[in-house]
Amino acid sequence: MIKVAVFGSRGHMGQEICKAVSGAPDLELVAAVDVGDDRDTVEHADVVIDFTHPDVVMDNIKWCIDRGLHVVVGTTGFSPGKYDEVRSWLAAKPGVNALIASNFSIAAVLLMHFAAKAAPFFESVEVIELHHPRKVDAPSGTAITTAQKIAAAREEAASKPMPDATVKEMDGARGAVVDGVHLHSVRLQGLFAHEEVVFGNPGEMLTIRDDSFDRSSYMAGILTAVRAVGDRPGLTLGIDDLLGIS
C-alpha cells in the first residue's frame, strides 16, 4: 500500500482526489490538509499530492522534500526558474522525487503530443484555451506547455516563421506569445477546461481539441503519477513517459 496525503484537500479538486485515493485498492489516504491545518499529520505519507495555489506550492514542495516525502504536483504557475529550484532541493535529498504536470488528463496529454507531431506540417498554428471564470492563471499551464512543445517541434524541423502581417493592434488582441506561438484565453461561466490547437496551410485547416467536463477526467493520470513517482529519480515533468507516449 502506498500511503498518500493531499494538500488542498477541501478544494473542489482536492475533494475529488481524496475520493479517488480512498477508492483505489493499492493506495491509503493518511492525511488530508488544507489552509490552516497542521502539516505534521502528513509526515507518515509516502507520497504527497499538491493541488493548492501558485503562491504556496513552492513552500509545500520544499517542506515535503525536506522531510523525505515524494510529491506529485498539479498546481500551476511554474517557470523554468522554479523547476530549477525544485531540482536543487531534490539534489540535496537523494532518493526523494517529484513529479510536476501542467495537466493530468489523458486527453490533454494526447492533445499536446499530437499537436507537437502536427506542428512541422503547417505554416501557422495558434492555441485557444477556455476555462471557467474561477481559474486564477491565464494562459493555462497546459496551453503554455502546448505552445512550448509546438515551438520545439517547429524548431527541430527548421520551420519558417509563421506568416503574420499585423502591425497595428489593441493590447491583447493577438493574445499572449510563448516561444513564437500565440495563445488566447477565454474565461466563461459554464465552461470547465477546454483547449483547441488550430493549424493552417493554404486551403486547409486542422483543429485538435480536448474537452474536460469535470474533475474526474484528471484522476487516472494523478493516480498513475502517485504510483510511479517513487521509481522516477529527481524531477519528472508531465506524465507522458508514464503513458508511453513521449
For each residue, the residues with C-beta under 8 A, 3 or more apart:
1: 26 27 28
2: 26 27 28 46 47 226 227 230
3: 28 30 44 45 46 47
4: 21 27 28 29 30 45 46 47 48 49 226
5: 29 30 31 32 33 41 42 44 45 47 48 49 69
6: 9 14 17 18 21 29 31 32 33 48 49 51
7: 14 33 34 39 42 48 49 50 51 52 60
8: 11 13 14 33 34 50 51 52 53 75
9: 6 14 15 17 18 32 33 34
10: 14 15 32 34 35
11: 8 14 15 34 51 52
12: 15 16 215
13: 8 16 17 51 74 215 218
14: 6 7 8 9 10 11 17 18 32 34 51
15: 9 10 11 12 18 19
16: 12 13 19 20 215 216 218 219
17: 6 9 13 14 20 21 49 51 219 222
18: 6 9 14 15 21 22 29 32
19: 15 16 22 23
20: 16 17 23 24 219 222 223
21: 4 6 17 18 24 27 28 29 49 223 226
22: 18 19 27 29
23: 19 20
24: 20 21 27 223
25:
26: 1 2 227
27: 1 2 4 21 22 24 223 226 227
28: 1 2 3 4 21
29: 4 5 6 18 21 22 32
30: 3 4 5 41 42 44 45
31: 5 6 41 42 44 45
32: 5 6 9 10 14 18 29
33: 5 6 7 8 9 37 38 39 41 42
34: 7 8 9 10 11 14 37
35: 10
36:
37: 33 34 41
38: 33 41
39: 7 33 42 63
40: 43
41: 5 30 31 33 37 38 44
42: 5 7 30 31 33 39 45 48 64 69
43: 40 67 69
44: 3 5 30 31 41
45: 3 4 5 30 31 42 48 69
46: 2 3 4 69 70 230
47: 2 3 4 5 69 70 71 72 226 229 230
48: 4 5 6 7 42 45 60 64 69 70 71 72
49: 4 5 6 7 17 21 71 72 73 74 222 226
50: 7 8 57 60 61 64 71 72 73 74 75
51: 6 7 8 11 13 14 17 74 75
52: 7 8 11 56 57 60 75
53: 8 56 57 75 136
54: 57 75 76 77 136 137
55:
56: 52 53 59 60
57: 50 52 53 54 60 61 73 75 77
58: 61 62 82 85 86
59: 56 62 63
60: 7 48 50 52 56 57 63 64 71
61: 50 57 58 64 65 71 73 86 89 98
62: 58 59 65 66 89
63: 39 59 60 66 67
64: 42 48 50 60 61 67 69 70 71 98
65: 61 62 68 69 71 86 89 90 93 96 98
66: 62 63 89 93
67: 43 63 64
68: 65 93 95 96
69: 5 42 43 45 46 47 48 64 65 96
70: 46 47 48 64 96 97 98 229 230
71: 47 48 49 50 60 61 64 65 97 98 99 229
72: 47 48 49 50 98 99 101 222 225 226 229
73: 49 50 57 61 98 99 100 101
74: 13 49 50 51 101 104 218 222
75: 8 50 51 52 53 54 57
76: 54 102 137 140 141
77: 54 57 137 141
78: 82 83 100 102 141
79: 82 83
80: 83 84
81: 84 85
82: 58 78 79 85 86
83: 78 79 80 86 87 100 235 237
84: 80 81 87 88
85: 58 81 82 88 89
86: 58 61 65 82 83 89 90 98 100 235
87: 83 84 90 91 234 235
88: 84 85 91 92
89: 61 62 65 66 85 86 92 93
90: 65 86 87 93 96 97 98 234 235
91: 87 88 94 234
92: 88 89
93: 65 66 68 89 90 96
94: 91
95: 68
96: 65 68 69 70 90 93
97: 70 71 90 229 230 232 233 234 235 236
98: 61 64 65 70 71 72 73 86 90 229 234 235 236
99: 71 72 73 225 228 229 232 235 236 237 239
100: 73 78 83 86 235 236 237
101: 72 73 74 104 221 225 237 238 239
102: 76 78 140 141 142 144 145 238
103: 108 109 112 141 142 145 218 221
104: 74 101 108 109 218 219 220 221 222 225 239
105: 108 109 193 210 212 217 218 221
106: 109 110 217 220 221 243
107: 110 111 210 211 212 217
108: 103 104 105 111 112 142 193 195 210 212
109: 103 104 105 106 112 113 221 238 239 240 243 245
110: 106 107 113 114 210 245
111: 107 108 114 115 146 195 197 208 209 210
112: 103 108 109 115 116 142 145 146 149 240
113: 109 110 116 117 149 240 245 246
114: 110 111 117 118 208
115: 111 112 118 119 125 146 149 150 197 208
116: 112 113 119 149 150 152 153
117: 113 114 153
118: 114 115 121 122 197 199 206 208
119: 115 116 122 125 149 150 153 154 157 159 199
120: 153 154 156 157 159
121: 118 199 201
122: 118 119 125 199 200 201 206
123: 160 162 163 200 201 202
124: 162 163 199 200 201
125: 115 119 122 150 154 162 181 197 198 199 200
126: 175 181 182 183 184 197 198
127: 139 143 146 147 150 181 182 183 184 195 196 197 198
128: 183 184 186 195 196 197 198
129: 139 140 142 143 183 184 185 186 194 195 196
130: 185 186 188 191 193 194 195 196
131: 135 140 185 186 187 188 191 192 193 194
132: 135 187 188 189 190 191 192 193
133: 187 188 189
134:
135: 131 132 138 140 187
136: 53 54
137: 54 76 77 140 141
138: 135 185 187
139: 127 129 143 144 175 176 178 183 184 185
140: 76 102 129 131 135 137 143 144 185 193 195
141: 76 77 78 102 103 137 144 145
142: 102 103 108 112 129 145 146 193 195
143: 127 129 139 140 146 147 178 183 185 195
144: 102 139 140 141 147 148 178 183
145: 102 103 112 141 142 148 149 238
146: 111 112 115 127 142 143 149 150 195 197
147: 127 143 144 150 151 178 179 181 183
148: 144 145 151 152 178 179
149: 112 113 115 116 119 145 146 152 153
150: 115 116 119 125 127 146 147 153 154 179 181 197
151: 147 148 154 155 178 179 180 181
152: 116 148 149 155 156 179
153: 116 117 119 120 149 150 156 157
154: 119 120 125 150 151 157 159 180
155: 151 152 158 159
156: 120 152 153
157: 119 120 153 154
158: 155
159: 119 120 154 155
160: 123
161: 180
162: 123 124 125 180
163: 123 124
164: 174
165:
166: 169 174
167:
168:
169: 166 173 174
170: 173
171:
172: 175
173: 169 170
174: 164 166 169 177 182
175: 126 139 172 182 183 184 185
176: 139 182 183 184 185
177: 174 180 181 182 183
178: 139 143 144 147 148 151 181 183
179: 147 148 150 151 152
180: 151 154 161 162 177
181: 125 126 127 147 150 151 177 178
182: 126 127 174 175 176 177
183: 126 127 128 129 139 143 144 147 175 176 177 178
184: 126 127 128 129 139 175 176
185: 129 130 131 138 139 140 143 175 176
186: 128 129 130 131 191
187: 131 132 133 135 138 191
188: 130 131 132 133 191
189: 132 133
190: 132
191: 130 131 132 186 187 188 194
192: 131 132 212 213 214
193: 105 108 130 131 132 140 142 211 212 217
194: 129 130 131 191 209 210 211 212
195: 108 111 127 128 129 130 140 142 143 146 209 210
196: 127 128 129 130 207 208 209
197: 111 115 118 125 126 127 128 146 150 207 208 209
198: 125 126 127 128 205 206 207
199: 118 119 121 122 124 125 205 206 207 208
200: 122 123 124 125 204 205 206
201: 121 122 123 124 204 205
202: 123
203:
204: 200 201
205: 198 199 200 201
206: 118 122 198 199 200
207: 196 197 198 199
208: 111 114 115 118 196 197 199
209: 111 194 195 196 197
210: 105 107 108 110 111 194 195
211: 107 193 194
212: 105 107 108 192 193 194 217 218
213: 192 217
214: 192 217
215: 12 13 16 218 219
216: 16 219
217: 105 106 107 193 212 213 214
218: 13 16 74 103 104 105 212 215 221 222
219: 16 17 20 104 215 216 222 223
220: 104 106 223 224
221: 101 103 104 105 106 109 218 224 225 239 243
222: 17 20 49 72 74 104 218 219 225 226
223: 20 21 24 27 219 220 226 227
224: 220 221 227 228 239 242 243
225: 72 99 101 104 221 222 228 229 239 242
226: 2 4 21 27 47 49 72 222 223 229
227: 2 26 27 223 224
228: 99 224 225 231 232 242
229: 47 70 71 72 97 98 99 225 226 232 236
230: 2 46 47 70 97
231: 228
232: 97 99 228 229 236 241
233: 97
234: 87 90 91 97 98
235: 83 86 87 90 97 98 99 100
236: 97 98 99 100 229 232 241
237: 83 99 100 101
238: 101 102 109 145 241 246
239: 99 101 104 109 221 224 225 242 243
240: 109 112 113 243 245 246
241: 232 236 238 244 246
242: 224 225 228 239
243: 106 109 221 224 239 240
244: 241
245: 109 110 113 240
246: 113 238 240 241
